[in-house]
């Protein structure tokens, strides 16, 4: 089954009346997903049923990990992971300021403090040397991410974690299917977290998965997630008050159908990437997505381009606005976490992480999904070119 649009399914809100509108993301949903959801809706159980267990086992098998625990979101997944590790008030967790804020918010939600380390200019992933500088006696864990699908330097991060006897958590919420030194992301952390919200390649509306090979951590994750249905009337089964943070069978049915088609979905997204790359070849002043030598497979979250160093954040925003005027949805990929109110209030300031600020100010996320046509991609790239000329032609790439 190919990723064919289901007739009448798409509705883009205020832009639905304009057929020329090109959304940032558009899920790859086929009759396979619709059939899976319909079958579930016709069953006597749409939550607390067996499909979530099947999804967990299938996801663990896909990654080659022993245990998978389904959760409502990547944020909740990381929250439960930190709780399972015993992270709490007064402790520190090292993380990247070039990241999706809701995931990193899990550190604050358990009462710990996010200690940011700067990133590598090329990949946007944590710079190992910067991570080691931030380790203190209060450090309880390191969270590395695979930003926009690009694998982090996991060998170096693992060495630092082992040297300081710290657990390593892997934020793979944007990177399903990517590979580092030939291995799938999600296999490098003591715990790894995935997210299934739009615009991710595998999407079931909302939801996430936490994976590990440690049975004690798996038990802890499940204990903090929710009581089992057969424990409903027990008040002494666990010393931990669970969050009632399970996944419904309805979500799991959609996720399982998507997982079975994941190879096809990723291949169709790679075709869109190849079209982008071909049109970007002649675009002087734009740095296309970078791939490190150890990143043996990158499945992008969004198609991310970096403007030249003479461009400013305001000129980046102007390009995004020009794209929207032309009915193309685009976005700034990241607003540095240390400059957002929650972290600003705990003492972080502009200039603390210059590499993060430099690349975040100039990153533009362009539409990236399986329904893009060659003509649409050509139009998007030409529009970016025209907009960049209007605000700063001839800017240096690096």
Protein Blocks (a to p, Z undefined) as FASTA:
>chain_A
ZZdddehkacghjmlmpmkbccfbdcdddfklmmmmmmmmmpcbfghilklmmmmmmmmm
mnopabdcddfbfklmmmmmmmmnopaehiacdddfbbcfklmmmmmmnopacddddddf
klopacfklmmmmpcfklcbdcdddeehiacdfklmmmmmmmnopacdddfklmghiaee
hiaehilbmbdcddfbdfbfbdghiacddddfbfklmmmmmmmmpccfklmmpcklpmbd
cehiaccfklmmmmmmmmmmmmmmmmmmmmmmmmmmmmmmmmghiacddddfklmbccdf
bdcddddfkbcfklmmmmmmmmmmnopacddfbacfklgmklmmnopaehklmmlmmmmm
mcccddddfkbcfklmmmmmmmmmmmmmmnoghiafZZ
